[in-house]
């Protein structure tokens, strides 16, 4: 059973729901953000579209106002530095959306492997 990384946030979230791992994904996000001392507490009732928007807003605020904490968060979650460096940072809204996707992708990978192996 091979892990295939989803190509968009919407595909990732629908896949998580389809595999009944969406709640585990929320738990993993909450856990890693709290480990990075960036309190975020998505309720288990958070809908996928709400999660997408709220995560994007959180990352945007971190990049804008708390850059050191943002870098620490990426380190804690273990988002690839190589992937981050490939992103275009000229538009902070676009950048934060792309980073949110990379975070979701990494968190999904953790949840998927833990539940498949």
Biotite code that builds the C-alpha atoms (Angstrom):
import biotite.structure as struc

atoms = struc.array([
    struc.Atom([0.000, 0.000, 0.000], chain_id="A", res_id=1, res_name="UNK", atom_name="CA", element="C"),
    struc.Atom([1.711, 3.166, -1.204], chain_id="A", res_id=2, res_name="UNK", atom_name="CA", element="C"),
    struc.Atom([1.111, 6.702, -0.047], chain_id="A", res_id=3, res_name="UNK", atom_name="CA", element="C"),
    struc.Atom([0.224, 9.034, -2.906], chain_id="A", res_id=4, res_name="UNK", atom_name="CA", element="C"),
    struc.Atom([0.296, 12.700, -1.935], chain_id="A", res_id=5, res_name="UNK", atom_name="CA", element="C"),
    struc.Atom([-2.889, 14.558, -2.928], chain_id="A", res_id=6, res_name="UNK", atom_name="CA", element="C"),
    struc.Atom([-2.425, 17.416, -5.393], chain_id="A", res_id=7, res_name="UNK", atom_name="CA", element="C"),
    struc.Atom([-4.730, 19.926, -3.712], chain_id="A", res_id=8, res_name="UNK", atom_name="CA", element="C"),
    struc.Atom([-6.190, 20.780, -0.332], chain_id="A", res_id=9, res_name="UNK", atom_name="CA", element="C"),
    struc.Atom([-9.711, 19.834, -1.428], chain_id="A", res_id=10, res_name="UNK", atom_name="CA", element="C"),
    struc.Atom([-8.600, 16.416, -2.703], chain_id="A", res_id=11, res_name="UNK", atom_name="CA", element="C"),
    struc.Atom([-6.639, 15.812, 0.506], chain_id="A", res_id=12, res_name="UNK", atom_name="CA", element="C"),
    struc.Atom([-9.566, 16.695, 2.759], chain_id="A", res_id=13, res_name="UNK", atom_name="CA", element="C"),
    struc.Atom([-12.057, 14.603, 0.779], chain_id="A", res_id=14, res_name="UNK", atom_name="CA", element="C"),
    struc.Atom([-9.646, 11.667, 0.844], chain_id="A", res_id=15, res_name="UNK", atom_name="CA", element="C"),
    struc.Atom([-9.280, 12.024, 4.622], chain_id="A", res_id=16, res_name="UNK", atom_name="CA", element="C"),
    struc.Atom([-13.062, 11.965, 4.971], chain_id="A", res_id=17, res_name="UNK", atom_name="CA", element="C"),
    struc.Atom([-13.443, 9.032, 2.602], chain_id="A", res_id=18, res_name="UNK", atom_name="CA", element="C"),
    struc.Atom([-10.924, 7.002, 4.617], chain_id="A", res_id=19, res_name="UNK", atom_name="CA", element="C"),
    struc.Atom([-12.584, 8.007, 7.905], chain_id="A", res_id=20, res_name="UNK", atom_name="CA", element="C"),
    struc.Atom([-9.382, 9.686, 9.046], chain_id="A", res_id=21, res_name="UNK", atom_name="CA", element="C"),
    struc.Atom([-10.535, 13.311, 8.961], chain_id="A", res_id=22, res_name="UNK", atom_name="CA", element="C"),
    struc.Atom([-10.932, 13.518, 12.753], chain_id="A", res_id=23, res_name="UNK", atom_name="CA", element="C"),
    struc.Atom([-7.469, 12.031, 13.212], chain_id="A", res_id=24, res_name="UNK", atom_name="CA", element="C"),
    struc.Atom([-6.139, 14.694, 10.850], chain_id="A", res_id=25, res_name="UNK", atom_name="CA", element="C"),
    struc.Atom([-7.703, 17.418, 13.009], chain_id="A", res_id=26, res_name="UNK", atom_name="CA", element="C"),
    struc.Atom([-6.205, 15.793, 16.126], chain_id="A", res_id=27, res_name="UNK", atom_name="CA", element="C"),
    struc.Atom([-2.754, 15.703, 14.506], chain_id="A", res_id=28, res_name="UNK", atom_name="CA", element="C"),
    struc.Atom([-2.951, 19.367, 13.450], chain_id="A", res_id=29, res_name="UNK", atom_name="CA", element="C"),
    struc.Atom([-4.058, 20.427, 16.939], chain_id="A", res_id=30, res_name="UNK", atom_name="CA", element="C"),
    struc.Atom([-1.299, 18.324, 18.535], chain_id="A", res_id=31, res_name="UNK", atom_name="CA", element="C"),
    struc.Atom([1.524, 19.678, 16.378], chain_id="A", res_id=32, res_name="UNK", atom_name="CA", element="C"),
    struc.Atom([0.418, 23.304, 16.648], chain_id="A", res_id=33, res_name="UNK", atom_name="CA", element="C"),
    struc.Atom([0.279, 22.946, 20.432], chain_id="A", res_id=34, res_name="UNK", atom_name="CA", element="C"),
    struc.Atom([3.749, 21.332, 20.441], chain_id="A", res_id=35, res_name="UNK", atom_name="CA", element="C"),
    struc.Atom([4.975, 24.437, 18.639], chain_id="A", res_id=36, res_name="UNK", atom_name="CA", element="C"),
    struc.Atom([3.270, 26.643, 21.265], chain_id="A", res_id=37, res_name="UNK", atom_name="CA", element="C"),
    struc.Atom([0.942, 28.042, 18.628], chain_id="A", res_id=38, res_name="UNK", atom_name="CA", element="C"),
    struc.Atom([-2.355, 27.239, 20.246], chain_id="A", res_id=39, res_name="UNK", atom_name="CA", element="C"),
    struc.Atom([-4.921, 26.232, 17.702], chain_id="A", res_id=40, res_name="UNK", atom_name="CA", element="C"),
    struc.Atom([-7.870, 24.136, 18.659], chain_id="A", res_id=41, res_name="UNK", atom_name="CA", element="C"),
    struc.Atom([-9.999, 22.979, 15.788], chain_id="A", res_id=42, res_name="UNK", atom_name="CA", element="C"),
    struc.Atom([-13.147, 21.415, 17.244], chain_id="A", res_id=43, res_name="UNK", atom_name="CA", element="C"),
    struc.Atom([-13.907, 17.914, 15.966], chain_id="A", res_id=44, res_name="UNK", atom_name="CA", element="C"),
    struc.Atom([-17.025, 19.428, 14.381], chain_id="A", res_id=45, res_name="UNK", atom_name="CA", element="C"),
    struc.Atom([-14.927, 21.623, 12.044], chain_id="A", res_id=46, res_name="UNK", atom_name="CA", element="C"),
    struc.Atom([-15.995, 21.113, 8.443], chain_id="A", res_id=47, res_name="UNK", atom_name="CA", element="C"),
    struc.Atom([-13.255, 20.599, 5.816], chain_id="A", res_id=48, res_name="UNK", atom_name="CA", element="C"),
    struc.Atom([-13.899, 23.956, 4.118], chain_id="A", res_id=49, res_name="UNK", atom_name="CA", element="C"),
    struc.Atom([-13.742, 25.733, 7.518], chain_id="A", res_id=50, res_name="UNK", atom_name="CA", element="C"),
    struc.Atom([-10.495, 23.929, 8.354], chain_id="A", res_id=51, res_name="UNK", atom_name="CA", element="C"),
    struc.Atom([-8.985, 25.030, 5.055], chain_id="A", res_id=52, res_name="UNK", atom_name="CA", element="C"),
    struc.Atom([-9.920, 28.701, 5.582], chain_id="A", res_id=53, res_name="UNK", atom_name="CA", element="C"),
    struc.Atom([-8.984, 28.864, 9.268], chain_id="A", res_id=54, res_name="UNK", atom_name="CA", element="C"),
    struc.Atom([-5.635, 27.147, 8.746], chain_id="A", res_id=55, res_name="UNK", atom_name="CA", element="C"),
    struc.Atom([-4.863, 29.532, 5.878], chain_id="A", res_id=56, res_name="UNK", atom_name="CA", element="C"),
    struc.Atom([-5.724, 32.540, 8.100], chain_id="A", res_id=57, res_name="UNK", atom_name="CA", element="C"),
    struc.Atom([-3.551, 31.208, 10.948], chain_id="A", res_id=58, res_name="UNK", atom_name="CA", element="C"),
    struc.Atom([-0.547, 30.690, 8.657], chain_id="A", res_id=59, res_name="UNK", atom_name="CA", element="C"),
    struc.Atom([-1.054, 34.117, 7.110], chain_id="A", res_id=60, res_name="UNK", atom_name="CA", element="C"),
    struc.Atom([-1.005, 35.759, 10.560], chain_id="A", res_id=61, res_name="UNK", atom_name="CA", element="C"),
    struc.Atom([2.081, 33.801, 11.595], chain_id="A", res_id=62, res_name="UNK", atom_name="CA", element="C"),
    struc.Atom([4.015, 34.803, 8.463], chain_id="A", res_id=63, res_name="UNK", atom_name="CA", element="C"),
    struc.Atom([2.907, 38.411, 8.839], chain_id="A", res_id=64, res_name="UNK", atom_name="CA", element="C"),
    struc.Atom([3.386, 38.938, 12.583], chain_id="A", res_id=65, res_name="UNK", atom_name="CA", element="C"),
    struc.Atom([5.249, 36.008, 14.173], chain_id="A", res_id=66, res_name="UNK", atom_name="CA", element="C"),
    struc.Atom([7.806, 34.793, 11.650], chain_id="A", res_id=67, res_name="UNK", atom_name="CA", element="C"),
    struc.Atom([10.096, 33.006, 14.133], chain_id="A", res_id=68, res_name="UNK", atom_name="CA", element="C"),
    struc.Atom([7.103, 31.074, 15.495], chain_id="A", res_id=69, res_name="UNK", atom_name="CA", element="C"),
    struc.Atom([6.056, 30.260, 11.926], chain_id="A", res_id=70, res_name="UNK", atom_name="CA", element="C"),
    struc.Atom([9.497, 28.761, 11.212], chain_id="A", res_id=71, res_name="UNK", atom_name="CA", element="C"),
    struc.Atom([9.363, 26.794, 14.475], chain_id="A", res_id=72, res_name="UNK", atom_name="CA", element="C"),
    struc.Atom([5.944, 25.422, 13.512], chain_id="A", res_id=73, res_name="UNK", atom_name="CA", element="C"),
    struc.Atom([7.246, 24.238, 10.138], chain_id="A", res_id=74, res_name="UNK", atom_name="CA", element="C"),
    struc.Atom([10.132, 22.543, 11.942], chain_id="A", res_id=75, res_name="UNK", atom_name="CA", element="C"),
    struc.Atom([7.840, 20.826, 14.486], chain_id="A", res_id=76, res_name="UNK", atom_name="CA", element="C"),
    struc.Atom([5.468, 19.592, 11.771], chain_id="A", res_id=77, res_name="UNK", atom_name="CA", element="C"),
    struc.Atom([8.466, 18.585, 9.642], chain_id="A", res_id=78, res_name="UNK", atom_name="CA", element="C"),
    struc.Atom([7.496, 20.393, 6.461], chain_id="A", res_id=79, res_name="UNK", atom_name="CA", element="C"),
    struc.Atom([10.222, 20.006, 3.858], chain_id="A", res_id=80, res_name="UNK", atom_name="CA", element="C"),
    struc.Atom([12.521, 23.032, 3.762], chain_id="A", res_id=81, res_name="UNK", atom_name="CA", element="C"),
    struc.Atom([13.156, 22.241, 0.111], chain_id="A", res_id=82, res_name="UNK", atom_name="CA", element="C"),
    struc.Atom([9.438, 22.535, -0.696], chain_id="A", res_id=83, res_name="UNK", atom_name="CA", element="C"),
    struc.Atom([9.150, 25.812, 1.226], chain_id="A", res_id=84, res_name="UNK", atom_name="CA", element="C"),
    struc.Atom([12.112, 27.291, -0.670], chain_id="A", res_id=85, res_name="UNK", atom_name="CA", element="C"),
    struc.Atom([10.407, 26.490, -4.001], chain_id="A", res_id=86, res_name="UNK", atom_name="CA", element="C"),
    struc.Atom([7.434, 28.721, -3.157], chain_id="A", res_id=87, res_name="UNK", atom_name="CA", element="C"),
    struc.Atom([7.087, 32.259, -4.492], chain_id="A", res_id=88, res_name="UNK", atom_name="CA", element="C"),
    struc.Atom([6.965, 34.607, -1.519], chain_id="A", res_id=89, res_name="UNK", atom_name="CA", element="C"),
    struc.Atom([5.985, 37.733, -3.444], chain_id="A", res_id=90, res_name="UNK", atom_name="CA", element="C"),
    struc.Atom([2.278, 37.440, -2.523], chain_id="A", res_id=91, res_name="UNK", atom_name="CA", element="C"),
    struc.Atom([1.796, 36.640, 1.158], chain_id="A", res_id=92, res_name="UNK", atom_name="CA", element="C"),
    struc.Atom([-1.826, 35.510, 0.691], chain_id="A", res_id=93, res_name="UNK", atom_name="CA", element="C"),
    struc.Atom([-0.798, 33.034, -2.004], chain_id="A", res_id=94, res_name="UNK", atom_name="CA", element="C"),
    struc.Atom([2.254, 31.949, 0.004], chain_id="A", res_id=95, res_name="UNK", atom_name="CA", element="C"),
    struc.Atom([0.225, 31.262, 3.138], chain_id="A", res_id=96, res_name="UNK", atom_name="CA", element="C"),
    struc.Atom([-2.265, 29.219, 1.104], chain_id="A", res_id=97, res_name="UNK", atom_name="CA", element="C"),
    struc.Atom([0.544, 27.111, -0.369], chain_id="A", res_id=98, res_name="UNK", atom_name="CA", element="C"),
    struc.Atom([2.194, 26.636, 3.025], chain_id="A", res_id=99, res_name="UNK", atom_name="CA", element="C"),
    struc.Atom([-1.158, 25.598, 4.512], chain_id="A", res_id=100, res_name="UNK", atom_name="CA", element="C"),
    struc.Atom([-1.375, 22.907, 1.844], chain_id="A", res_id=101, res_name="UNK", atom_name="CA", element="C"),
    struc.Atom([2.167, 21.694, 2.611], chain_id="A", res_id=102, res_name="UNK", atom_name="CA", element="C"),
    struc.Atom([1.268, 21.512, 6.314], chain_id="A", res_id=103, res_name="UNK", atom_name="CA", element="C"),
    struc.Atom([-1.923, 19.586, 5.582], chain_id="A", res_id=104, res_name="UNK", atom_name="CA", element="C"),
    struc.Atom([-0.041, 17.256, 3.255], chain_id="A", res_id=105, res_name="UNK", atom_name="CA", element="C"),
    struc.Atom([2.594, 16.477, 5.920], chain_id="A", res_id=106, res_name="UNK", atom_name="CA", element="C"),
    struc.Atom([-0.014, 15.999, 8.650], chain_id="A", res_id=107, res_name="UNK", atom_name="CA", element="C"),
    struc.Atom([-2.071, 13.760, 6.343], chain_id="A", res_id=108, res_name="UNK", atom_name="CA", element="C"),
    struc.Atom([1.011, 11.669, 5.609], chain_id="A", res_id=109, res_name="UNK", atom_name="CA", element="C"),
    struc.Atom([1.569, 11.126, 9.349], chain_id="A", res_id=110, res_name="UNK", atom_name="CA", element="C"),
    struc.Atom([-2.061, 10.125, 9.941], chain_id="A", res_id=111, res_name="UNK", atom_name="CA", element="C"),
    struc.Atom([-2.249, 7.916, 6.864], chain_id="A", res_id=112, res_name="UNK", atom_name="CA", element="C"),
    struc.Atom([0.925, 5.962, 7.684], chain_id="A", res_id=113, res_name="UNK", atom_name="CA", element="C"),
    struc.Atom([-0.035, 5.528, 11.322], chain_id="A", res_id=114, res_name="UNK", atom_name="CA", element="C"),
    struc.Atom([-3.351, 4.023, 10.288], chain_id="A", res_id=115, res_name="UNK", atom_name="CA", element="C"),
    struc.Atom([-2.208, 1.911, 7.334], chain_id="A", res_id=116, res_name="UNK", atom_name="CA", element="C"),
    struc.Atom([0.918, 0.245, 8.676], chain_id="A", res_id=117, res_name="UNK", atom_name="CA", element="C"),
])
